[in-house]
Amino acid sequence: MRIGVLALQGSFREHEMMLKKLGIDPVLVKSKIDCESLDGLILPGGESTTISDLMTLYGIDKEIITLHQKRIPLYGTCAGAIMLSTNPGSPKVQSLGLIDITTNRNGYGTQKDSFETELDIKWIGTFKGIFIRAPIITSFSEDINVLSEFNSTPVLLKKENILISTFHPELTDDTRIHEFFLQMVKNRLCPQSQGAASSRASYQSNHHGQEGWLRRRMSVITNYYRKREAAPCERMRD
């Protein structure tokens, strides 16, 4: 599995370390050639105008659009989410326009307004969200799946091969969101095995459920007949 991390500016080292915890030695993407043969790409947080300018300068923006056309999974955090959006909320940022969202850069305020909060994430559970000069998603299309919200505003979303978060999971010790992204990559690489695994899980769940019901039913029946057999003996002792 060949996973890239856009390494032009921002928190790419933290994403690199997170992936290494999961046994992945990522490609640090600094040029067009680094995008070749990628199975997934993470766009980190940072300064969105700087990242935008450097992506255009090195031609990486077009390579990422090509990856998207091939349905390669993409994950953008904070500034990375802005880069993937159709409307970055600033004329200074040339976003890629790959997911139909509108963002308000630094929507929560300046650096001193950064904060942490506990999030409830669909399919994952509770997770510590770290928001640093984070964008606010002000609008999004109806076909996007909202996985988590903060103050009624989406902070983790997924549409097909794109995952975005306005917070920084790479700054925690919790690998579950990165694991979720890697599962998206695996599902694309092995769609048949994904279906087989899902079928097995469904069968096992149903099978174990039926077995449990039968065991409980047999226990009730057995206890009933034991009581009936014991009843005459109790009368004889009386």
N, C-alpha and C positions, 0 to 999 in steps of 0.2 A: 504494500500500500504506500503510494507516494503522495504525501501531504505537504503542501507548500504553505508558508507564512509570508505574507507581504512584508518585506523588511526594509522599507524606505525611511520610515520614521515611526515613532510611537512605541507601544508596548509589545513589540514582536518578540523580544527575548522572553517575556513572561509566558507567551503562548508556546514558544519553543520548549521551555522547561516543562510546561504542563503536558505537552505531547510526549516528551521523553519519559515522563512518569508513566505514560500509558504504553510504553514500548515502541514509540514512533520516533524515528530520527528525521525531523522535517527538513524540507528544502527551504532555505531562506531566499525568497524571491526578490532579486534586485535588478533583474534585466529580463528581456523578452525570452531569452533562451531558457531561463529558469522555469518558465511556465510549461515547458514541453513535458508531455506524458504525466501531468499531474492527475491524481484521482480526487483531489479536494484542495481547497484553498481557503485560508483564514485571512481576513483583512482586519488588522488590529486597530485599537483606539490610538489617538494621537491628535495632531493638528490637521484637520480635514483640508484646509487650503494648501498646506505644504504637501500632504500626501497626493492631493489632486494634481498639483503642478508637477510633481516628480513622476507620477504615473503617466501623465501626458508627455513629458520630456523624454522618457525612456520607452514609450510605446507600449507600456504594460497594460494601459486601459483597454486597448483593442484586444490584447491577448485574453484578458478576463472576460470580455464580451464573447469571445470565441469559446472559452471554457463553458460559459453559461449556455451557449447554443448547443453544446455537446451534452448538456444536462449534468455537468460536473458540479458536485455540491460546493456551495460557497457559504462561508460564515463571516458576517461582519459584526464587530463589537464597537459600540460607541461611534467614533469617526468612521469605522468600517461600515456601520449601518448607514451613515450619511452617504458614503460613497456608492452604496448599492441602490440608493433610493432614486425615484423619478424626480423628486423635488427636494433638493438639499436645503432649501430655505435661505440661500445666499447666492448672489450672482458670482461671488468669488470662487465658488466650488463647482467644478465640472464633474457632476456625478455620472455614474454609469447607466442609470435608468433601468435597472434590472428588476426592481420590485416596486409596486405601485404604492408608495408611502410618501408623505410629506413630513419633513422634520423641521424642528425649531432648534437650531444650533445653540448650545449652552442654555437650553430652555429652563434649567433649574437655577441658573445663576453662574457666578464666577467660581474660581477654584475654592475660595473659602466657604462656598455653599455646598461643597461635596458632602455626601452622607452615605451611611449604610442602613439597610433595612432588610427585614426578612420577607422573602417572596414565596408565594405558593405557585409552583410550576407544574403544569399538566404533565403527567407521565414521569415526573421526576420527584416532586415533593417540595419540602421547604428548602430554601436556598438563600444564602447571604448575598444580597445584591449590593455591590459597591458602585456608586454613581459619582463620577468625577467629571465636572463640566459636561454633564451628559445631555444629549439631545432629548427633546420631547417629540414623540410621534403625534402629530396633530390630526392626521387623517390617513386612512388606508382603505384599500379596496375590499369588497365583501368576500372575495375568494381567498383571503389570507387568514391563516389559522393563528389566533392569539393564544399563546401558551401561558402567558403570565401578564398581570397588570399591577400597576402601582398608582394609587389615587385615581382609579378608573381610566388610566392611560396605559396602553400596551407597552411592555418593556421587553418582551421576548415573543417573536413571531416567526412563523414558518410558512413558506409557500413553495411547494414542490421541492426543488433542489437548493433553495435559499433559506438560510437561518440567520436571523439578526437579533441582537440584543443591544439595548442602550446602556447596559451596565457592564462591568468587567469581571467575568468569572475567572479570568486568568490571574487575578490578584488574590484569589482565595486558594485554599488547599483542597478544594472540592473539585474533583475531575468529572462530575457527572454530565455537565453540559458538553464538555469536549467529547465524552464517551457517546453522548447522543449524536453529535455531529459525525463522529467516526462510524456510528451505526448507519447513518444516512449514506456514507461512502460505501460501506459494505453492502448495503441494500442495492445500490446501483451496480456494483461489481458482480454481485451474485443474486440477481432477482429470483432465480428458480429456487435457490437454497433458502431464500427468505420466505418464499411461499411454502416450501416444504417444512421449514421450522415453524411457521405459523400454524400449518395444518397439524403438525405433531403436537404443538402446544395445545391447540384446540381439542384434539382427540384425547390427549392425556388428561386435560381438565375435565372433559365430559365423562371420560372413562372412569377416572377416579371419583368423580361425583356420583356416577351410577353405582360404582362398587360400594361407596360409603352408604348410599341409600339402601342397597341390598343388605349390607351388614347390619345396619340399624333395624331394618325390617325383620331379618331373621332373628335378631336378638329379642325383639318384642314377641315374636311367635314362640321362640324357645322358652322364654320366661313364662308365657301364658300356659303352655302345656306342662311345664314343671310344677306350676302352682296347682293345676288340676290333678296331677298325679299325687301331689303331696296332700291334697285335701282329704281323701279317705283315711289316710294314716292318722291325720290330726283327729278325725272323728273317732277312730278306734281307740286312741289314747284317752279321749274324753270318756 
